[in-house]
Amino acid sequence: MGDHGRRWLFADQLGDHFLDSAEQPVLLVEARSVLRRRRFHRQKAHLVLSALRHRAAELGERATFLRTGTYGEALDRVGGPLTVCHPTSYAADAFVRRRDEVTVLPARGFTSTAGEFKAWADGRGDGRRLLMEDFYRDARRRLDVLMEGDGPAGGRWNFDADNRLPPPSDGMKVLGPWRAEEDEIDEEVRHDLDRWEREGEVAFVGRDGPRTFPATRAEALRALRHFVAHRLPVFGPYQDAILSADPVMAHSMLSPAVNLGLLDPMECVRAAEDAYRCGRAPLGSVEGYVRQLIGWRDYIWHLYWHFGEGYRELNRLSARTPLPGWFADLDADAVEARCLSWALRQVRDTGFTHHIVRLMVLGNYALQRGFDPARLTDWFHRSFVDGYDWVMVPNVVGMSQHADGGMLATKPYAAGGAYINRMSDFCGGCRYRPTRRTGEDACPFTSGYWWFVARNEERLAGNPRTARSVHGMRRLADVDEVCAQEAERGDAPP
């Protein structure tokens, strides 16, 4: 059947850019074993199944849609030959390569190919680290994105310094994000998930709720247009801020659609760039959004494969603490620390928070307490609607928990209550005080920060970016009291 034979589309490869022609026959598989293996967020399971079933309905007779226990059962039933684009996890990639009837094609759905990443990485043979900023600039040149001749538009490669403002005191003044409307397919999905859970076949974390993210290509395009027209212009300056009354602020909310394959990341990039060229969005906001797509997203994808499967097991800070039950189960009501309770509530109720909440609230707390990075990675994978193995392994092991010892990020992303106080509006209404290290009203992020520094003193002292924190810790007269207090807290919710 050649290149235009039957294409197997995984549930995160649902867009037309994973096909070779408008007539190509398609195999779609809904394998119940995926939901049995992990305790996924209920809304994540709903979104994936809804997207898969919507795609099958759209394709009609072009699609063979099988609902089976496992992928292997489906392949045995349909026979071959089949082609599939490079899967997005080591486990799925190993599975398809064991099947003689399946031919694996290069990856799609990313802006840089494996060959382009390798050429860039090999070109840095002088021993320098594989920095995201360098990869991003190379991609900008190669893809001709936000360029003016040989240089960056506006004379600057990034606007990070302008995009770190604390939240506005009077709110964002931005139109809310696009929201989905459920249909009969969603009703069927909800009925099935309820039944499977009732019968004990599957179990979920988090709460059910209305589907809010796109499950079809048409919905994803509407969400993209809405973001570019109404939210992108104010996205940039406050992208690192958190507002208690506005969980999504001006963030795009498009990562679930992109990671399902409903949007090609380059069409998002070009739509944002066009808004800048036409004067409908400022360069700082557009550059910040473009950086997330052709910079960070592709960089994470390629590092997932570049570092190898063993990367997920790295634990160079010797963090061994199991995830407490209240954290693992998203028990926001058990937590008094306002920012952490709010973050867990967002995940519990929606399966989503934006990136700063993930890194500087959830990840920061886990880093300070030495949560096991492998278990934490699995928790992020299961609990977020846009979470996949390739997304979470580098982001959690490398960026958030520094368990790789600095292969990805130059320093641990640990911060005390002062950072959260500066970049959010939580501390004013919290029973804890961000300036306090000890006592009943000590901020768990402030005391936790110094406990983290004390536990990792030797390693942090040798890093120029963290040596100052070690010097500061050594000057604290109450550091022993801080450490004793945090050790006594154990896995109790703050």
Salt bridges, closest charged atoms under 4 A:
ASP16 OD1 - ARG55 NH2 2.66
ASP20 OD2 - ARG7 NH2 2.63
ASP20 OD1 - ARG108 NH2 2.70
GLU30 OE1 - ARG53 NE 2.82
GLU58 OE1 - ARG55 NH1 3.53
ASP76 OD1 - ARG99 NH2 2.70
ASP93 OD1 - HIS86 ND1 3.81
ASP93 OD1 - ARG97 NE 2.93
GLU101 OE2 - ARG99 NH2 2.80
GLU116 OE1 - ARG142 NH1 3.14
ASP122 OD2 - LYS118 NZ 2.57
ASP126 OD2 - ARG128 NE 2.81
GLU133 OE2 - ARG137 NE 2.70
GLU133 OE1 - ARG291 NH1 2.79
ASP134 OD2 - ARG124 NH2 2.65
ASP138 OD2 - ARG142 NH2 3.49
ASP160 OD2 - ARG164 NH2 3.78
ASP160 OD1 - ARG291 NE 3.85
ASP162 OD2 - ARG156 NH1 3.00
ASP170 OD2 - LYS173 NZ 3.77
GLU182 OE1 - ARG190 NH1 2.72
ASP183 OD2 - HIS54 NE2 2.63
ASP186 OD1 - HIS46 NE2 2.94
ASP186 OD1 - ARG211 NE 2.81
GLU188 OE1 - ARG53 NH1 3.05
GLU188 OE1 - ARG67 NH2 3.59
ASP192 OD2 - ARG53 NH1 2.88
ASP192 OD1 - ARG195 NH2 3.34
ASP194 OD1 - ARG42 NH2 2.85
GLU197 OE1 - ARG42 NH1 3.50
GLU201 OE2 - ARG32 NH1 2.91
GLU201 OE2 - ARG36 NH2 2.62
ASP208 OD2 - ARG42 NH2 3.52
ASP208 OD2 - ARG190 NE 2.72
GLU219 OE1 - ARG211 NH1 2.84
ASP240 OD1 - HIS355 NE2 3.48
GLU267 OE2 - ARG217 NH1 2.50
GLU273 OE1 - ARG270 NH1 2.85
GLU273 OE2 - ARG277 NH2 3.21
ASP274 OD2 - ARG280 NH2 2.93
GLU287 OE2 - ARG291 NE 3.07
ASP298 OD2 - HIS302 NE2 3.93
ASP329 OD1 - ARG39 NH1 2.96
ASP333 OD1 - ARG345 NH2 3.60
ASP333 OD2 - ARG348 NH1 3.56
GLU336 OE1 - ARG431 NE 3.61
ASP349 OD1 - ARG207 NH1 3.71
ASP349 OD1 - ARG348 NE 2.75
ASP378 OD1 - ARG38 NE 2.76
ASP378 OD2 - ARG382 NE 2.73
ASP386 OD2 - ARG358 NH2 2.98
ASP389 OD2 - ARG312 NH2 2.57
ASP441 OD1 - ARG436 NE 3.03
GLU457 OE2 - ARG474 NE 2.72
ASP478 OD1 - ARG437 NE 3.16
GLU486 OE1 - ARG369 NH2 2.69
GLU486 OE2 - ARG489 NH2 3.22
